[in-house]
Amino acid sequence: MHRGDRIPGLPRHAFKLGADYALFKGFTLGGDMVANSGQYLRGDEANLLSQLGGYAVFNLRAVYTFNEHVSVFGRIDNVFDRKYYSFGILGDADEVFPDFEDPRFVSPAQPRGAWVGIRVAL
């Protein structure tokens, strides 16, 4: 592999795995894992700068179905509150921040989040 061989913004390796299991009638527990290797920043088509780091994120979910019309669900994303960057780009901030020297702009991924809700089908 040579410099410039990788398309910026796309990890070389990506892996996703998910499963759900019915623990008992009406109750399902599940989860998934998303893993990506490092990626070059958008704008670094020559692949000269260091990559954003790779990451793995784990998510959990549960659903309890009362009947065909009503269910309660819960979800936790990024269970271990992993800190990582999901995207990066090269830019020039001189007009806004004259003393800013680093051309790398990165976007942090979402922190841990949790949701609980009710689904009603009419």
DABEL-V812337 format. One record per residue. OMEGA is omega in degrees with one decimal (NA if undefined). Layout:
# DABEL-V812337
omega: <OMEGA	OMEGA>
This chain:
# DABEL-V812337
omega: <-177.9	176.9	-179.7	-179.0	-175.7	177.0	179.5	177.6	179.2	177.6	178.3	-178.7	175.2	-177.8	177.9	-179.8	179.2	178.2	174.7	-178.8	177.0	-178.5	173.8	-174.6	177.2	-177.5	179.8	177.3	-178.2	178.5	175.7	178.7	176.3	179.8	176.6	173.6	-179.3	178.6	177.2	179.9	175.0	-176.6	177.7	-177.5	178.0	-179.7	-177.6	-178.4	178.0	-178.2	165.6	-178.6	174.6	-178.7	170.6	-177.6	-179.4	-178.8	178.3	178.0	177.0	178.2	171.1	-178.3	179.1	178.4	-176.4	-176.9	-172.3	173.5	177.4	-179.2	174.5	-177.8	173.0	176.1	-179.5	-174.0	-175.8	178.7	-179.3	177.7	-180.0	177.7	-178.1	-177.3	175.7	-179.1	174.5	-179.0	-179.7	-176.2	-175.7	-177.3	-177.8	-179.5	-174.6	-177.9	-177.6	-174.6	-173.5	-179.6	-176.3	174.5	-177.0	178.8	178.0	177.6	-177.6	174.1	177.5	177.6	-179.9	-179.6	172.2	-178.9	178.2	173.6	177.9	177.8	-177.9	NA>
